[in-house]
Amino acid sequence: MPELSVVVYGRNAQGHLPDALAELTGTGLDGTGPVSAADPAPGAPAVEVVVAAVGPSAQDAAAHHPSVTVVPLPEGTPDSAARAAGAARASGRWLQFVHSKDGVTALAARAVAERAAALDDTVDVLLTDHVRSTWRHARMPSPDGRFLAKPGRRDVLLADCPDLLKVTPLLGTRVVRAGFWRAHAELFGTDDELFVAYAVALSAGRLATYDQVALEDRQVRAESLPPVTPEDRFALLETYERLLDLAAEREAGTGPSAVLYAAMVTASLRVVARDRLPEPAAREFFRRASRAAVAHRPADHRRPGGLEGVRRRLLEEDAYAKYRAFQAANQQRRKVRSAVGAGRAAVGRKVRDARYHQDLRRPVDPGLAVFSAYWDRGVACNPAAIAAKLAELAPHVHAVWVVAAENVPLLPPGTDHVVPGTRRHSRVLATAKYLVNNANFPNAVVKRPDAVHVQTHHGTPLKRMGLDQLDYPAAAKGLNFHDLLARVDRWDYSVSSNSHSTQMWQRAYQSRYVELDYGYPRNDVYYSATAADVRAVRERLGIAPGARALLYAPTHRDYEATWTPRLDLAALSERLGDDTVLLVRGHYFYGGTASPPAGLRRAGRVIDVSAYDPVEDLALAADALITDYSSIMFDYANLDRPIVVYADDWETYAKTRGVYFDLLAEPPGQVARTQEELTRILTSDAWRDETAAKARAAFRRRFCEFDDGRAAERVVRRVFLGESETSLPPIAPLDERTPAPTPEEAAQ
């Protein structure tokens, strides 16, 4: 029988579950390759992993790890029910409940199992330490060490060591004896983790401690959670009152009750000081907190001295007005000290552009939509596809594009546009009802209550994005994450093309926007284009009929200042022969040129298409795609045509940029690590053989999930026309979609 069962429960919150299971099982993201040499020693206590997986995404993540026991649960299953289901399947003598967003390493689980193995059945709870991670800081130590170290290796009664109740109330740091948990299942069967974390300690016969880290508590950004309501805060107060009643019922003693009472008062004052509750709700909360503070005050309770003592006295007296005045006076004193400490330097924000503020006083125009793509490059990507469908379905909404001055000559004829910095630019940004972008509008843009911001993104993330770049400074390049989050908080909608993207956006861009799992509008063309369209694009590019066209589209490297092809294009073209054309597209970060050799350009065997837009035309024209780690592979997969990955520097790229999954383990086709391997693949049938097709099919199932040719229509109907989810065109199953004809089919 395992000594310890680690029960991982819940949804795949913000896409953390694959990482959590990889850590816990000591394997890679795909569950097959060891990433640690820390195998258990012979005779070491066994650790079992049970995943109470809520929803398909969590179940898919768990399925990659054959060593774990999976308990599939339907979407919407509450945490308490998931914990109960996991505990019912667990066979370990001890249970550790870990939320899917949190982390436990294989080494930590084994160490906890060894500590638990030394405890007899008179001990019900083993308290452990933890680290805390936020979007900004990773693995910050907890303040619990001094409390956990005090009992040493002894097991104790809570009444004899009440400071153990000061250990941060996280259920994941309470390793519980399985028999004890099941005996109190009704008491612990609530979604209120704060209550359960305290209740297990209050109900335990004896407790032991382990003053080493056994849990990484990953705290999601508050702005990504539903707003806190007054009812939530009233419920918090009720939780502490229930705990104090439980302490009295269990005869926990004066020490534990005093600790709980202090925790309740501290939490109450924190709510009043920090939460922006409406004034009536704040006053009512203060009244209830005052009543609880008086009703549960221990007989020998003494207030602390100083400012904290004043706060507690005012709370007990229900002196809300005096408390607010006291709070305001303290805030003013802090501001004065801050100003003096800064050498009386002026503080405050730079005054925004006066014209923009003047325009913000104008009413919002419900018939105006502002579009931008790739930092004002022009009409492109998802915004362009949405704007085109908007003109068709909602012509009463007028589209205006924000375009940099140097790109204005490249605009399609008749495109209404504004140049940044102009008077009209200020006005349309201030008054438009709809703002659509695949990047972000400037920091100075104000989110008006009546305006709707749509973030379309511009690719499926393989590389780490947003907050996940914190651990990769070479990629972040000084990115101000506070400013980033301020921009993210303006989003009302986030467009996604697959569940992987949805989860990664939730994790990398934590806020309260609504996910539109509709597909990428720019990919609609891959299902609507005809054979004539494919022939016309190839003719425009100068590709001879019958020639094989290979689109080579690598991404940029954060560790390179300029781009040059990682391939010897002359040598590759020579080996591929006269009947193959290389369409070479340099990344737009590097100035839009791939600079192929002049002789090859003249021969028409290498064509620089870096400045050609739209890129979707290039995909339609190509018989196959050669790429490295560019997001173009996810879009191109919609066409169900061969993809070859040239990954000569995968380890360096993954280390400097960070990645969300192992591309070499889950590629969209054949993988080459050297130019010689790539040449062999392209000069044989390997680029389109059965192995390549099988890999592409699995890749399409995962990453072409929502793309079926009607994404733009769904976005326009939902966002601009206000239609309900149920009235939108349903997403067609993958096997019922028909991609655009291949060049070979189009030529027939």
Residue pairs with C-beta under 8 A, 6 or more apart in sequence:
1 46
1 91
1 92
1 93
2 45
2 46
2 47
2 48
2 91
2 92
2 93
2 113
3 45
3 46
3 47
3 92
3 93
3 94
3 113
3 114
3 116
3 117
4 45
4 46
4 47
4 48
4 92
4 93
4 94
4 95
4 96
4 109
4 112
4 113
4 116
4 175
5 47
5 48
5 49
5 50
5 87
5 90
5 91
5 92
5 94
5 95
5 96
5 178
6 24
6 47
6 48
6 49
6 50
6 96
6 98
6 104
6 109
7 50
7 51
7 52
7 83
7 86
7 87
7 90
7 95
7 96
7 97
7 98
8 17
8 20
8 21
8 24
8 49
8 50
8 51
8 52
8 86
8 98
8 99
8 100
9 51
9 52
9 54
9 79
9 82
9 83
9 85
9 86
9 97
9 98
9 99
9 100
10 52
10 54
10 58
10 79
10 82
10 99
10 100
10 101
11 54
11 55
11 57
11 58
11 75
11 100
12 18
12 53
12 55
12 57
12 58
12 61
12 100
12 503
13 99
13 100
13 101
13 220
13 506
14 101
14 220
14 224
14 503
14 506
14 507
14 510
15 500
15 503
15 504
15 506
15 507
15 660
16 100
16 101
16 102
16 103
16 218
16 507
17 53
17 57
17 58
17 61
17 62
17 100
17 101
18 29
18 61
18 64
18 661
19 29
19 103
20 98
20 100
20 101
20 102
20 103
20 104
21 31
21 49
21 51
21 61
21 62
21 64
21 65
21 68
22 28
22 29
22 31
22 35
23 103
23 104
23 105
23 106
24 49
24 98
24 103
24 104
24 105
24 106
24 109
25 31
25 49
25 65
25 67
25 68
25 106
26 34
26 35
26 36
26 38
26 39
26 105
26 106
27 33
27 34
27 35
27 65
27 67
28 34
28 35
28 662
28 665
29 64
29 661
29 662
29 665
30 64
30 662
30 665
30 666
31 64
31 65
31 66
31 67
32 665
33 665
36 106
36 107
38 106
38 107
38 110
40 46
40 47
40 110
44 110
44 113
44 114
45 110
45 113
45 114
45 116
45 117
46 113
47 92
47 106
47 109
47 110
47 113
48 69
48 90
48 91
48 92
49 65
49 67
49 68
49 69
50 68
50 69
50 71
50 86
50 89
50 90
51 58
51 62
51 65
51 68
51 69
51 70
51 71
51 86
52 71
52 73
52 82
52 83
52 85
52 86
52 89
53 59
53 61
53 62
53 70
53 71
53 72
53 73
54 73
54 74
54 75
54 76
54 77
54 82
55 73
55 74
55 75
55 76
56 75
56 499
57 499
57 503
58 100
59 70
59 72
62 68
62 70
63 70
69 89
69 90
71 85
71 86
71 89
73 81
73 82
73 85
77 85
78 191
79 99
79 191
79 193
80 188
80 189
80 190
80 191
83 97
83 188
84 185
84 189
86 97
87 95
87 97
87 178
87 181
87 182
87 185
90 178
92 178
93 116
93 177
93 178
94 112
94 113
94 116
94 126
94 175
94 176
94 177
94 178
95 175
95 176
95 177
95 178
95 181
96 104
96 109
96 112
96 172
96 175
96 176
96 214
97 171
97 172
97 174
98 104
98 172
98 215
99 171
99 172
101 218
101 220
102 172
102 215
102 216
102 217
102 218
103 215
103 216
103 218
104 172
104 214
104 215
104 216
108 212
108 213
108 214
108 215
109 214
111 210
111 212
111 214
112 126
112 128
112 175
112 210
112 214
115 126
115 208
115 210
116 126
116 175
119 126
119 155
119 208
121 177
121 179
122 155
122 205
122 206
123 155
123 177
123 204
123 205
123 206
123 207
123 208
124 176
124 177
124 180
124 200
124 203
124 204
124 205
124 206
124 207
125 174
125 175
125 176
125 177
125 180
125 200
125 201
125 204
125 207
125 208
126 174
126 175
126 176
126 207
126 208
126 209
126 210
127 148
127 164
127 167
127 173
127 174
127 175
127 201
127 207
127 208
127 209
127 210
128 148
128 173
128 174
128 175
128 209
128 210
128 211
128 212
128 213
128 214
128 215
129 142
129 144
129 145
129 148
129 173
129 210
129 211
129 212
129 213
129 214
130 142
130 144
130 168
130 170
130 172
130 173
130 213
130 214
130 215
130 216
130 217
131 139
131 140
131 141
131 142
131 213
131 215
131 216
131 217
132 139
132 140
132 142
132 216
132 217
132 219
133 139
133 140
133 216
133 217
133 218
133 219
134 140
134 218
134 219
134 221
135 220
135 221
135 467
135 470
135 481
135 485
135 510
136 467
136 470
136 481
138 470
138 471
139 216
142 168
143 168
144 166
144 167
144 168
144 173
145 211
147 163
147 164
147 166
147 167
148 164
148 167
148 209
148 210
148 211
149 209
149 211
150 161
150 163
150 209
151 161
151 164
151 207
151 208
151 209
152 209
153 208
154 208
155 206
155 207
155 208
156 164
156 206
156 207
156 208
157 205
157 206
157 207
158 164
158 165
158 201
158 202
158 204
158 207
158 252
158 253
158 256
159 252
159 253
159 255
159 256
161 207
162 253
162 255
162 256
162 258
162 259
163 259
164 201
164 207
164 209
165 198
165 201
165 202
165 256
165 259
165 260
165 263
166 259
166 263
167 173
168 217
169 193
169 194
169 197
169 198
170 193
170 197
170 215
170 217
171 193
171 196
171 197
171 200
172 214
172 215
172 217
173 197
173 214
173 215
174 197
174 200
174 201
175 210
175 214
176 200
180 203
180 204
180 205
181 188
181 200
184 199
184 200
184 203
187 199
187 203
188 196
188 199
188 200
190 196
192 235
192 239
194 236
194 239
195 239
195 242
195 243
198 243
198 260
199 243
199 246
201 207
202 243
202 246
202 247
202 250
202 252
202 256
203 246
203 250
220 510
221 467
221 485
221 510
221 511
222 228
223 485
223 489
223 510
223 511
223 512
224 506
224 510
224 511
224 512
225 512
226 512
227 512
228 275
230 277
230 278
230 281
230 284
230 285
233 271
233 275
233 277
233 281
233 285
234 284
234 285
234 288
236 267
236 271
237 264
237 268
237 285
237 288
237 289
237 292
240 260
240 263
240 264
240 267
240 292
241 264
241 292
241 295
241 296
243 260
243 264
244 257
244 260
244 261
244 264
244 296
247 256
247 257
247 260
248 257
254 298
254 300
257 298
258 298
258 301
261 296
261 297
261 298
261 301
264 292
264 293
264 296
265 289
265 293
265 312
265 315
268 285
268 289
268 292
268 293
268 315
269 289
269 311
269 312
269 315
271 277
271 285
271 289
272 282
272 285
272 286
272 289
272 323
273 327
275 282
277 285
282 320
283 320
286 315
286 318
286 320
286 323
287 318
287 320
289 315
290 315
290 316
290 317
290 318
291 318
293 312
293 315
293 316
294 316
297 316
303 309
303 312
303 313
304 312
307 330
310 326
311 323
311 326
314 322
314 323
314 326
315 323
338 347
339 345
339 347
352 444
353 426
353 444
355 423
355 426
356 426
356 429
356 430
356 444
356 446
359 426
359 427
359 429
359 430
359 431
360 430
360 446
360 448
362 427
362 430
362 431
363 431
364 431
364 432
364 433
364 448
364 450
364 451
365 431
365 432
365 433
366 433
367 396
367 397
367 398
367 433
368 397
368 398
368 400
368 428
368 431
368 432
368 433
368 434
369 387
369 390
369 397
369 398
369 399
369 400
369 432
369 433
369 434
369 435
369 436
369 720
370 399
370 400
370 401
370 402
370 428
370 429
370 432
370 434
370 435
370 436
371 379
371 383
371 384
371 386
371 387
371 399
371 400
371 401
371 402
371 436
371 437
372 383
372 401
372 402
372 403
372 436
372 437
372 438
372 439
372 441
373 379
373 380
373 381
373 382
373 383
373 384
373 437
373 438
373 439
373 458
374 380
374 381
374 438
374 439
374 458
374 588
375 404
375 439
376 402
376 403
376 404
376 407
376 420
377 403
377 404
377 407
377 588
378 401
378 403
378 407
378 410
378 411
378 613
379 387
379 401
379 403
379 411
379 412
379 415
380 438
380 613
380 614
381 438
381 456
381 458
381 522
381 614
382 438
382 456
382 457
382 458
382 495
382 520
382 521
382 522
383 436
383 437
383 438
383 456
384 522
384 614
385 521
385 522
385 524
385 525
385 711
385 712
386 436
386 454
386 456
386 521
386 712
386 715
386 716
387 399
387 401
387 436
388 712
389 521
389 712
389 713
389 715
389 716
390 397
390 399
390 716
390 720
391 399
393 713
393 716
393 717
393 720
393 721
394 716
394 720
394 721
397 433
397 434
397 720
398 416
399 416
400 416
400 417
400 418
400 428
400 432
401 411
401 415
401 416
401 417
401 418
402 417
402 418
402 419
402 420
402 425
402 429
403 411
403 415
403 417
403 418
403 419
404 419
404 420
405 419
408 417
408 419
410 613
411 417
418 424
418 425
418 428
419 425
429 435
429 441
429 445
430 446
430 448
432 451
433 450
433 451
433 452
434 451
434 452
434 454
434 719
434 720
435 441
435 445
435 451
435 452
435 453
435 454
436 453
436 454
436 456
437 453
437 454
437 455
437 456
438 455
438 456
438 457
438 458
439 458
440 455
440 487
440 488
441 453
441 487
441 490
443 483
443 486
443 487
445 490
447 453
447 489
447 490
452 492
452 493
452 719
453 490
453 491
453 492
453 493
454 491
454 492
454 493
454 495
454 715
454 719
455 488
455 491
455 493
455 494
455 495
455 513
456 495
456 520
456 521
457 494
457 495
457 496
457 501
457 505
457 520
458 631
459 630
459 631
459 632
459 634
459 635
460 497
460 498
460 500
460 501
460 631
460 634
460 635
460 703
461 500
461 501
461 504
461 505
461 508
461 631
461 660
462 629
462 631
462 659
462 660
462 661
462 663
463 475
463 555
463 629
463 653
463 657
463 658
463 659
463 660
464 471
464 472
464 475
464 508
464 657
464 658
464 659
464 660
465 504
465 505
465 508
465 509
466 484
466 488
466 505
466 507
466 508
466 509
467 481
467 484
467 485
467 507
467 508
467 509
467 510
468 504
468 507
468 508
468 658
468 660
469 475
469 476
469 479
469 658
470 476
470 481
471 658
472 558
472 656
472 657
472 658
474 558
474 559
474 656
474 657
475 558
475 656
475 657
475 658
477 558
484 509
485 509
485 510
485 511
488 509
488 510
488 511
488 513
489 511
489 512
491 509
491 511
491 513
492 513
492 514
493 513
493 514
493 515
493 516
493 715
493 719
494 505
494 509
494 513
494 514
494 515
494 516
495 516
495 518
495 520
495 521
495 711
495 715
496 502
496 505
496 515
496 516
496 517
496 518
496 706
497 519
497 520
497 523
497 634
497 703
497 704
497 705
497 706
497 707
497 711
498 634
498 702
498 703
498 704
498 705
498 706
498 707
499 517
499 705
500 660
500 661
500 702
500 703
502 515
502 517
504 660
505 515
506 515
516 714
516 715
516 718
516 719
517 706
518 706
518 711
518 714
518 715
518 718
518 728
518 731
519 706
519 707
519 708
519 710
519 711
519 714
519 731
520 635
520 706
520 707
520 711
521 711
521 712
521 715
522 614
522 616
522 635
523 616
523 635
523 638
523 707
523 709
523 711
524 707
524 709
524 710
524 711
524 712
525 616
525 620
525 740
526 616
526 619
526 620
526 635
526 638
526 639
526 707
526 709
526 739
526 740
527 638
527 707
527 708
527 709
527 737
527 738
527 739
527 740
528 709
528 740
529 620
529 740
529 741
530 740
530 741
531 741
531 745
531 746
532 746
533 620
533 740
534 620
534 621
534 740
534 741
534 742
534 743
534 746
535 746
535 747
537 617
537 618
537 620
537 621
538 545
538 549
538 621
538 743
540 617
541 549
541 583
541 607
541 609
541 612
541 618
541 621
542 604
542 607
543 549
543 581
543 607
543 621
544 581
544 604
545 747
546 579
546 747
547 579
547 580
547 581
548 576
548 579
548 580
548 581
548 623
548 624
549 580
549 581
549 583
549 621
549 622
549 623
549 743
550 576
550 580
550 581
550 582
550 583
550 622
550 623
550 624
550 625
550 626
550 682
551 583
551 585
551 609
551 618
551 619
551 621
551 622
551 624
551 625
551 626
551 636
552 565
552 567
552 582
552 583
552 584
552 585
552 626
552 627
553 585
553 615
553 618
553 625
553 626
553 627
553 630
553 632
554 563
554 565
554 566
554 586
554 587
554 627
554 628
554 629
554 630
554 646
555 587
555 627
555 628
555 629
555 630
555 631
556 563
556 587
556 589
556 590
557 563
557 649
557 653
557 656
557 657
558 656
558 657
559 652
559 656
562 590
563 586
563 587
563 589
563 590
563 594
564 595
565 584
565 586
565 594
565 596
566 628
566 646
566 648
566 649
567 646
567 675
567 678
568 675
569 582
569 584
569 596
569 597
569 600
569 606
570 597
570 599
570 600
571 675
572 582
572 675
572 678
572 679
572 682
573 580
573 582
573 600
573 605
573 606
575 679
575 683
576 582
576 679
576 682
576 683
578 605
580 605
580 682
581 604
581 605
581 606
581 607
582 596
582 605
582 606
582 607
583 607
583 609
583 618
583 621
583 622
584 594
584 596
584 606
584 607
584 608
584 609
584 610
585 594
585 609
585 610
585 612
585 615
585 618
586 592
586 593
586 594
586 595
586 608
586 610
587 630
588 610
592 610
592 611
593 608
593 610
593 611
594 608
594 609
594 610
595 608
596 606
596 607
596 608
597 606
600 606
601 607
601 608
609 618
612 618
615 632
616 635
619 625
619 632
619 635
619 636
619 639
620 639
620 740
621 743
622 636
622 641
622 743
623 641
623 642
623 742
623 743
623 744
624 641
624 642
624 643
624 644
624 687
624 688
625 632
625 633
625 636
625 641
625 642
625 643
625 644
626 643
626 644
626 646
626 678
626 682
627 633
627 636
627 643
627 644
627 645
627 646
628 645
628 646
628 647
628 648
628 649
628 653
629 647
629 650
629 653
629 659
629 663
633 643
633 645
633 668
634 703
634 704
636 643
637 643
637 668
637 696
637 699
637 700
637 703
637 704
638 700
638 704
638 707
638 739
639 739
639 740
639 742
640 696
640 700
640 739
641 742
642 669
642 670
642 687
642 688
642 692
642 696
643 667
643 668
643 669
643 692
643 696
643 699
644 669
644 670
644 671
644 672
644 678
644 681
644 682
644 687
644 692
645 663
645 664
645 667
645 668
645 669
645 670
645 671
645 672
646 672
646 675
646 678
647 653
647 663
647 664
647 671
647 672
647 673
648 672
648 673
648 674
648 675
650 663
650 664
650 673
653 659
664 671
666 698
666 699
666 702
667 695
667 699
668 695
668 696
668 699
668 700
669 687
669 692
669 695
669 696
669 699
670 681
670 686
670 687
670 691
670 692
670 695
672 678
672 680
672 681
680 686
681 687
686 692
700 734
701 734
704 734
705 731
705 734
706 731
708 731
708 732
708 737
709 732
709 737
710 729
710 731
710 732
713 728
713 729
714 728
714 729
717 723
717 727
717 728
718 725
718 728
